[in-house]
């Protein structure tokens, strides 16, 4: 197999995912030194020439979000200053996407600020996976693609189904994801009506759809604090669901306390991907299966390099 005609670089947030992607591609990760000074500043150096080469950087902006975001910016800046011909950023988890509009007159649009920062670092193409707010694409003036990961999770999700399963969107933002999953798996769908009080406190005010006597599986893009999942499950049980304790989500962010919150709510099964690297909080969570997105990421990179559409099925 011929060596790919691009360089593959990974930040520390992709320390587990990037080698899997490289194996799928038959590529070798470009050596890169990333260190931190005692005061937390980041020092780095690319280990081989990138002059007139295409560069693909893999780096989710997962917790600690600011550290990993700055790594991505500095990796891109290093490649730009070393005369790379083009820089593509593969961002499996895009942090700050929830802040896609002002929540007050003196509040930032953080997703826009982050997009400006990334674009200014020299990145020429951004690829995200199940970004929380699809409108983030509009904050970039460079090519941007968001890739749906739920189809690669279908087999793991199918293992949780029974004859009476209903696919549940925990809020309006998850409707498209749940709808598409319900169509592919030929299961009915329901929707929870959510109201957010603050960043960690939500309230589910009702359920749209028939869940009485059914098994319910909540489908979302991420598990952060776990509050949305927990409140959705409580509402489903109150609406008569026979069983509501399974969650399928792309990004296992798991903020402190999230795993315990899920366990206390009786969540028995959680299916996630490896867009976010496992943390020390995972063992307390009822993780049933972790689906690797490495084959999907590798397919995206191959299509980018071949000039093919990312929207067409494999």
C-alpha positions in Angstrom: 0.0 0.0 0.0 1.4 3.4 -1.0 2.0 5.9 1.8 -0.7 8.6 2.0 0.3 11.9 0.3 -0.4 13.9 3.5 0.9 14.2 7.1 -1.3 13.0 10.0 -0.7 14.8 13.2 -2.5 14.3 16.5 -2.9 16.4 19.7 -2.9 14.8 23.1 -6.7 14.6 23.2 -6.5 12.1 20.4 -3.8 10.0 21.9 -6.0 6.9 21.7 -8.2 7.7 18.7 -5.5 8.9 16.3 -3.4 5.7 16.3 -6.5 3.7 15.4 -7.2 6.1 12.5 -3.6 5.8 11.4 -3.9 2.0 11.3 -7.1 2.2 9.3 -5.3 4.4 6.8 -2.1 2.5 6.7 -0.4 5.7 7.7 2.2 6.7 10.3 1.5 9.5 12.8 3.9 12.4 12.3 6.1 12.8 15.5 5.1 15.8 17.5 6.4 17.0 20.9 3.8 18.6 23.1 4.8 19.7 26.6 3.7 22.1 29.2 5.6 24.6 31.2 5.2 24.7 35.0 2.7 27.6 34.6 0.6 25.6 32.1 1.7 27.2 28.9 2.0 24.7 26.0 5.3 24.1 24.1 5.3 22.0 21.0 7.3 21.2 17.8 6.4 19.1 14.7 9.0 16.4 14.3 9.3 16.5 10.5 9.0 18.9 7.6 5.5 20.0 6.5 6.7 22.4 3.8 4.3 22.2 0.8 2.6 19.2 2.4 -1.1 18.7 3.2 -1.6 18.2 6.9 -4.5 16.6 8.7 -4.7 17.3 12.5 -6.8 15.1 14.7 -7.8 16.8 18.0 -11.1 16.8 19.8 -11.6 19.8 22.1 -12.7 17.6 25.0 -12.1 18.4 28.7 -10.0 20.1 29.6 -11.5 22.1 26.8 -9.3 25.2 26.8 -6.1 23.2 27.0 -7.1 21.0 24.0 -8.4 23.9 22.0 -5.1 25.8 22.5 -3.2 22.7 21.4 -5.2 22.6 18.2 -4.6 26.3 17.6 -0.8 25.9 18.2 -0.5 22.8 16.1 -2.2 24.6 13.2 -0.1 27.7 13.7 3.1 25.6 13.7 2.1 24.0 10.4 1.2 27.3 8.9 4.5 29.0 9.8 6.3 25.9 8.5 4.7 26.5 5.1 2.2 23.6 5.0 0.2 23.8 1.8 -3.2 23.1 3.4 -4.4 22.2 7.0 -7.5 20.2 7.7 -8.7 19.9 11.3 -10.6 16.8 12.2 -12.4 17.7 15.4 -14.3 14.6 16.7 -15.8 16.6 19.6 -16.2 20.4 19.1 -16.4 22.2 22.4 -18.2 25.5 22.9 -20.8 24.5 20.3 -23.6 24.9 22.8 -22.9 28.6 22.9 -24.3 29.3 19.4 -26.1 32.5 20.3 -26.1 35.2 23.0 -27.9 34.3 26.2 -27.9 37.9 27.3 -27.0 41.4 26.0 -23.5 41.2 27.5 -22.8 37.5 26.8 -20.5 36.1 24.1 -21.3 33.8 21.2 -18.5 31.5 22.2 -18.9 29.1 19.2 -18.3 32.1 16.9 -15.2 33.2 18.9 -13.7 29.7 18.8 -14.4 29.5 15.0 -12.6 32.8 14.4 -9.7 31.6 16.5 -9.4 28.3 14.6 -9.7 30.0 11.2 -7.0 32.6 12.2 -4.6 29.8 13.1 -4.3 28.7 9.5 -6.8 25.9 9.3 -8.4 25.7 5.9 -11.0 23.0 6.4 -12.9 21.8 9.6 -14.6 18.5 10.0 -16.7 17.9 13.1 -18.7 14.9 14.2 -22.3 15.2 15.5 -21.6 18.9 16.5 -24.1 20.0 19.1 -25.4 23.0 17.1 -25.2 22.5 13.3 -25.4 26.3 12.8 -21.8 26.5 14.0 -20.9 25.9 10.4 -22.1 29.4 9.7 -19.5 30.9 11.9 -16.7 29.7 9.6 -15.8 31.2 6.2 -13.7 28.1 5.4 -15.1 24.7 4.3 -16.8 23.0 7.2 -18.4 19.5 7.3 -20.3 17.8 10.1 -20.4 14.0 9.9 -23.2 11.9 11.4 -21.9 9.1 13.6 -25.1 7.5 14.7 -25.2 5.0 11.7 -22.0 3.4 12.9 -23.6 2.9 16.3 -26.7 1.2 14.9 -25.5 -2.4 15.6 -24.7 -1.5 19.3 -28.1 0.2 19.5 -29.9 -2.7 17.9 -28.6 -5.0 20.7 -30.7 -3.0 23.2 -33.9 -3.2 21.2 -37.0 -5.3 21.9 -40.3 -5.6 20.1 -41.8 -2.6 22.1 -38.8 -0.2 22.0 -39.4 3.5 21.4 -36.5 5.8 20.4 -36.6 9.0 22.5 -35.2 12.5 21.7 -34.4 14.1 25.1 -35.0 17.6 23.7 -35.7 19.4 20.5 -32.0 19.5 19.5 -31.9 15.7 19.4 -35.0 15.3 17.2 -33.2 14.8 13.9 -30.8 12.3 15.4 -33.6 10.3 17.0 -35.8 10.5 14.0 -33.1 9.2 11.7 -32.3 6.3 14.1 -36.0 5.4 14.4 -36.3 5.3 10.6 -33.3 3.1 10.2 -34.2 0.7 13.0 -38.0 0.9 12.2 -39.0 1.9 15.7 -41.5 4.6 16.8 -40.2 7.9 18.3 -41.0 10.1 21.2 -39.8 13.5 22.3 -39.2 15.0 25.8 -40.0 18.7 26.2 -37.0 20.2 28.1 -36.5 23.6 29.8 -32.9 24.5 30.9 -32.6 26.5 34.1 -28.8 26.8 33.9 -25.8 24.9 32.7 -26.3 22.0 35.0 -30.0 22.1 35.9 -32.8 21.1 33.5 -36.5 20.3 33.7 -38.5 18.0 31.5 -42.1 19.3 31.4 -43.7 16.6 29.2 -43.4 13.8 26.8 -44.8 13.8 23.2 -45.5 10.4 21.8 -46.8 7.1 23.2 -44.3 5.5 25.7 -46.9 3.8 28.0 -45.9 0.2 28.4 -42.9 0.6 26.1 -39.1 0.2 26.5 -37.4 3.6 25.9 -33.9 4.3 24.7 -32.7 7.9 24.9 -30.6 9.0 21.9 -28.5 12.2 22.2 -25.3 13.8 20.9 -23.5 14.0 24.2 -23.6 13.1 27.9 -22.0 16.1 29.8 -23.6 16.6 33.3 -26.1 13.8 32.7 -28.9 16.1 33.8 -30.8 15.9 30.5 -30.7 12.1 30.4 -31.7 11.8 34.1 -34.7 14.1 33.8 -35.8 12.5 30.5 -35.8 9.1 32.1 -37.8 10.3 35.1 -40.3 11.9 32.8 -40.6 8.7 30.7 -41.2 6.5 33.7 -43.8 9.0 34.9 -45.5 8.7 31.5 -45.7 4.9 32.0 -42.6 3.6 30.2 -42.1 -0.1 31.1 -38.4 0.3 31.0 -36.3 3.5 30.6 -32.6 3.0 31.5 -30.6 2.9 28.3 -28.8 5.8 26.6 -27.0 6.1 23.3 -24.8 9.2 22.8 -21.9 10.1 20.6 -19.7 12.1 23.0 -19.0 10.8 26.5 -17.9 14.1 28.0 -18.9 13.0 31.5 -18.4 16.1 33.6 -17.6 15.5 37.3 -20.6 13.9 39.0 -22.3 12.8 35.7 -21.5 9.1 36.1 -22.9 9.0 39.7 -26.0 10.9 38.6 -26.7 8.3 35.9 -26.2 5.4 38.2 -28.5 7.0 40.9 -31.2 7.4 38.2 -31.0 3.7 37.4 -29.4 4.0 34.0 -28.2 0.5 33.2 -26.8 0.8 29.7 -24.8 3.5 28.0 -23.5 3.2 24.5 -20.9 5.9 23.4 -18.1 6.4 20.9 -14.4 7.2 21.4 -14.6 10.8 20.1 -13.8 11.7 23.7 -11.1 9.7 25.4 -12.1 7.7 28.5 -11.5 9.5 31.8 -11.2 8.4 35.4 -15.0 8.9 35.9 -15.9 6.2 33.4 -15.6 3.1 35.6 -18.5 4.4 37.7 -20.7 4.8 34.7 -22.7 1.9 33.3 -20.8 1.8 30.0 -22.0 -1.1 27.9 -20.2 -0.5 24.7 -17.7 1.9 23.2 -18.0 2.2 19.4 -14.8 3.4 17.7 -15.2 6.2 15.1 -11.7 5.4 13.7 -13.0 3.7 10.6 -15.4 6.6 10.0 -12.7 9.2 10.5 -10.4 7.3 8.2 -13.1 7.1 5.5 -13.6 10.9 5.8 -9.9 11.5 5.3 -9.6 9.2 2.3 -12.5 11.0 0.7 -11.1 14.4 1.4 -7.8 13.4 -0.2 -9.6 11.9 -3.2 -11.8 14.9 -3.7 -14.9 12.9 -3.1 -18.2 13.9 -1.5 -18.5 13.3 2.3 -22.3 13.1 2.1 -22.6 10.1 -0.1 -22.9 6.6 1.6 -19.8 4.4 1.8 
